[in-house]
C-alpha cells in the first residue's frame, strides 16, 4: 500500500486549499461587519453618556448661578464675574460654596465653556462650545422653567434669569 502519485490527486488537494482561503476571507468580512456595528453602537452610547453629563453639569452651573444671585447681599443682586466665584463666594464672612469645582465641558477637547453674560457683565449661564448635533430631541427644562432647545449642543444655554 503505497501512496498514489497520480496527477489528479494534486488538483483535488489544490482546490480544497483554495476553498479554505475563501472561507477565511468570508469569515473575516463577517467579523469586520460585526465589529463595525459594535463600534457604531459604542460610539452612540458614548455620545449619549456625554450628552447626559452635559445636561447634569449645565444644570449644576445654572443652580449654582441661581444660588449666587439669590443670596447676593444688599439690594442690587449680582451675577458672578468668573466661574471660579461659584467655588468660594467671598461676599460673605464665612465660606459659602455654590459649586464643588469648576467642571469641564464633556463634549469639547479643551473642556472650556461658553458663557452667557448679563447686562452687568456677570455670568448668567454657560453653554457648550461643541457644534455637534444633539441626539436628544425633547426640550429640557432649566432652573427657572425656561425651555432649553436647539439642534446643536452650542444652542443649549444653561441660564438663570431672574423672574420679572
C-alpha positions in Angstrom: 0.0 0.0 0.0 1.8 2.9 -1.2 0.8 6.5 -1.7 -0.6 7.2 -5.1 1.2 9.9 -7.1 -1.4 10.4 -9.7 -1.5 13.9 -11.3 -5.3 14.1 -10.5 -4.7 13.8 -6.7 -2.7 17.1 -6.6 -5.5 19.0 -8.3 -8.1 17.9 -5.6 -5.7 19.0 -2.9 -5.2 22.3 -4.5 -8.9 23.0 -4.9 -9.6 22.3 -1.3 -6.9 24.7 0.0 -8.4 27.5 -2.2 -11.8 26.8 -0.6 -10.3 27.2 2.9 -8.8 30.6 1.8 -12.1 31.9 0.5 -13.9 30.6 3.7 -11.4 32.5 5.9 -11.9 35.7 3.8 -15.6 35.4 4.2 -15.3 34.9 7.9 -13.0 38.0 8.2 -15.6 40.1 6.3 -18.4 38.9 8.6 -16.2 39.6 11.6 -15.3 43.1 10.3 -19.0 44.0 9.8 -19.8 42.8 13.3 -17.0 45.0 14.7 -18.2 48.0 12.7 -21.7 47.6 14.1 -20.4 47.2 17.7 -18.2 50.3 17.2 -21.0 52.4 15.9 -23.3 51.3 18.8 -20.5 52.0 21.3 -19.9 55.4 19.8 -23.6 56.4 20.0 -23.7 55.1 23.6 -20.6 57.1 24.5 -22.1 60.2 22.9 -25.4 59.7 24.8 -23.4 59.4 28.0 -21.6 62.7 27.3 -24.9 64.4 26.5 -26.3 63.3 29.8 -23.2 64.5 31.6 -23.5 67.9 29.8 -27.1 68.2 31.0 -26.1 67.3 34.5 -23.1 69.7 34.6 -25.0 72.5 32.8 -27.9 72.2 35.3 -25.4 72.3 38.2 -24.0 75.6 36.8 -27.4 77.1 36.4 -28.4 76.1 40.0 -25.1 77.5 41.3 -25.5 80.8 39.4 -29.1 81.0 40.8 -27.9 80.5 44.4 -25.1 83.1 43.9 -27.6 85.6 42.5 -30.4 85.0 45.0 -28.1 85.0 48.0 -26.4 88.3 47.0 -26.1 90.6 49.9 -27.6 94.0 49.5 -30.3 95.4 47.2 -28.7 95.2 43.8 -28.4 91.4 43.1 -25.3 90.4 41.0 -24.1 87.5 38.9 -20.7 86.0 39.4 -17.9 87.7 37.3 -16.0 84.4 36.9 -16.9 80.7 37.1 -14.4 80.4 39.9 -16.5 82.8 42.0 -19.0 79.9 42.4 -16.4 77.8 44.2 -15.9 80.3 47.1 -18.3 83.2 47.5 -16.1 85.9 49.1 -19.0 88.3 49.6 -19.7 86.6 53.0 -17.8 86.3 56.2 -18.0 82.5 56.3 -17.2 80.1 53.5 -20.1 79.8 51.0 -19.7 77.4 48.1 -22.2 77.2 45.3 -20.2 74.6 43.3 -17.7 72.0 44.4 -15.3 72.5 41.4 -15.2 74.1 38.0 -16.4 71.4 35.8 -15.1 70.9 32.3 -17.3 70.7 29.2 -17.6 66.9 28.5 -18.0 67.5 24.7 -15.0 69.7 23.9 -11.4 68.6 23.9 -10.2 71.6 25.9 -13.2 71.5 28.3 -13.9 75.2 28.1 -17.4 76.7 28.3 -19.1 79.5 26.5 -20.6 82.0 28.9 -23.8 84.0 28.7 -23.2 87.5 30.1 -25.8 89.5 31.9 -26.2 93.3 31.4 -23.9 94.0 34.4 -21.2 91.8 32.8 -21.6 88.9 35.2 -22.1 85.3 34.1 -25.8 84.3 34.0 -25.2 81.0 32.2 -23.0 78.6 30.4 -23.1 76.6 27.2 -21.0 74.0 25.3 -18.8 75.2 22.5 -19.4 71.9 20.6 -21.0 72.3 17.2 -22.1 68.6 17.1 -25.8 67.9 16.5 -27.7 66.8 19.6 -29.1 63.3 20.0 -31.9 64.3 22.3 -34.9 65.8 20.5 -37.1 66.6 23.5 -36.6 70.0 25.1 -35.1 70.3 28.5 -36.4 72.5 31.4 -33.8 74.7 33.1 -33.7 76.0 36.6 -36.4 78.6 36.4 -38.6 76.8 33.9 -37.0 78.1 30.7 -37.0 75.5 27.9 -33.6 74.5 26.5 -33.8 73.6 22.8 -31.6 73.6 19.8 -30.1 71.4 17.1 -26.5 71.8 18.2 -25.0 71.5 21.7 -23.9 75.1 21.5 -27.6 76.1 21.3 -28.3 74.6 24.7 -27.9 77.6 27.2 -28.0 76.7 30.9 -29.0 80.1 32.2 -30.5 81.6 35.3 -32.7 84.6 34.7 -34.4 86.5 37.5 -38.2 86.2 37.1 -39.7 89.6 36.3 
